[in-house]
Amino acid sequence: MASSKDYLEFVLGQLSSLEGVTYRPMMGEYILYYDGKVIGGIYDDRLLLKPTKSLKAQLGEPQEIPYEGAKPMFMIDVDDRELLRSLIPVMAEELPAPKPKKK
């Protein structure tokens, strides 16, 4: 099942206080970026974030599988705007910088 554009817009609205949040559609789903780093995505109308040390310390072990063959990710309650604003900048610091694009 693909994610809806309405759900994407709702999530982006919840994240609107964070500058640098962007997305890219990919095969019916949406990949989310923060300051150019992949932080997770929207899969089947669920916000899933990549597992990082800080998220594991706060939330335990990731349980949600975005698609067959993928590693588990954290499903985040998008109604909790404060939680989103506190998690994303901290987790993004732990993620690697994007690789430069080849010309």
C-alpha positions as a printed NumPy array, in Angstrom:
array([[  0.   ,   0.   ,   0.   ],
       [  1.408,   3.384,  -0.957],
       [  1.43 ,   6.353,   1.397],
       [ -1.003,   9.181,   0.79 ],
       [ -0.036,  12.729,  -0.072],
       [ -2.405,  13.894,   2.701],
       [ -0.434,  11.959,   5.32 ],
       [  2.84 ,  13.371,   3.959],
       [  1.458,  16.908,   4.216],
       [  0.289,  16.245,   7.786],
       [  3.756,  14.983,   8.797],
       [  5.459,  17.935,   7.096],
       [  3.095,  20.256,   8.976],
       [  4.082,  18.628,  12.257],
       [  7.752,  19.143,  11.323],
       [  7.275,  22.697,  10.037],
       [  9.155,  24.245,  12.972],
       [ 12.314,  22.375,  11.925],
       [ 14.167,  24.074,   9.095],
       [ 15.836,  21.756,   6.636],
       [ 13.175,  19.013,   6.414],
       [ 12.679,  17.844,   2.833],
       [ 11.325,  14.746,   1.146],
       [ 11.589,  12.757,  -2.035],
       [  8.909,  10.441,  -3.424],
       [ 10.178,   6.909,  -3.95 ],
       [  8.096,   3.993,  -5.252],
       [  4.834,   5.156,  -3.673],
       [  6.461,   6.124,  -0.38 ],
       [  8.424,   9.194,   0.79 ],
       [ 12.019,   9.434,   2.003],
       [ 12.557,  12.182,   4.598],
       [ 15.69 ,  14.284,   4.918],
       [ 16.909,  16.683,   7.576],
       [ 19.784,  18.971,   6.586],
       [ 20.451,  16.689,   3.624],
       [ 20.676,  13.503,   5.721],
       [ 18.225,  10.634,   5.322],
       [ 16.402,  10.375,   8.65 ],
       [ 13.687,   7.92 ,   7.653],
       [ 10.543,   7.916,   5.631],
       [  6.827,   7.516,   5.348],
       [  5.891,   3.913,   4.628],
       [  2.254,   2.77 ,   4.441],
       [  1.201,   6.019,   6.135],
       [  3.584,   5.442,   9.072],
       [  6.459,   7.758,  10.026],
       [  9.517,   5.559,  10.5  ],
       [ 12.894,   6.895,  11.649],
       [ 16.286,   5.287,  11.261],
       [ 17.699,   3.667,  14.393],
       [ 20.444,   5.715,  16.04 ],
       [ 22.101,   5.426,  19.442],
       [ 20.088,   8.321,  20.85 ],
       [ 16.774,   6.887,  19.632],
       [ 17.639,   3.435,  20.973],
       [ 18.53 ,   4.967,  24.358],
       [ 15.194,   6.767,  24.5  ],
       [ 12.851,   4.309,  22.757],
       [ 14.419,   0.847,  23.088],
       [ 14.833,  -1.371,  20.049],
       [ 13.221,  -0.574,  16.685],
       [ 10.297,  -2.852,  15.821],
       [  8.729,  -1.711,  12.535],
       [  9.798,  -3.079,   9.15 ],
       [  9.164,  -0.533,   6.35 ],
       [  9.216,  -3.127,   3.56 ],
       [ 10.261,  -6.725,   3.036],
       [ 14.001,  -7.197,   3.505],
       [ 14.55 ,  -3.877,   5.305],
       [ 16.041,  -3.401,   8.75 ],
       [ 13.72 ,  -2.419,  11.624],
       [ 13.003,   1.256,  12.187],
       [ 11.24 ,   3.298,  14.864],
       [  7.589,   4.159,  14.295],
       [  6.971,   7.603,  15.759],
       [  3.665,   9.079,  16.911],
       [  3.214,  12.013,  14.543],
       [  0.6  ,  13.596,  16.813],
       [  3.346,  14.363,  19.361],
       [  4.92 ,  17.424,  17.736],
       [  7.217,  18.092,  20.714],
       [  8.635,  14.571,  20.552],
       [  9.348,  14.959,  16.846],
       [ 11.08 ,  18.297,  17.368],
       [ 13.251,  16.835,  20.107],
       [ 14.205,  13.579,  18.353],
       [ 15.079,  14.607,  14.809],
       [ 17.884,  17.161,  15.342],
       [ 19.631,  14.895,  17.872],
       [ 19.407,  11.775,  15.719],
       [ 20.532,  13.674,  12.62 ],
       [ 23.805,  14.566,  14.341],
       [ 24.578,  10.845,  14.574],
       [ 23.879,  10.098,  10.913],
       [ 26.597,  10.284,   8.275],
       [ 26.824,  13.252,   5.933],
       [ 25.439,  12.637,   2.457],
       [ 27.943,  11.399,  -0.086],
       [ 28.874,  13.939,  -2.754],
       [ 27.14 ,  13.337,  -6.081],
       [ 29.268,  12.197,  -9.   ],
       [ 29.398,  14.465, -12.006]])
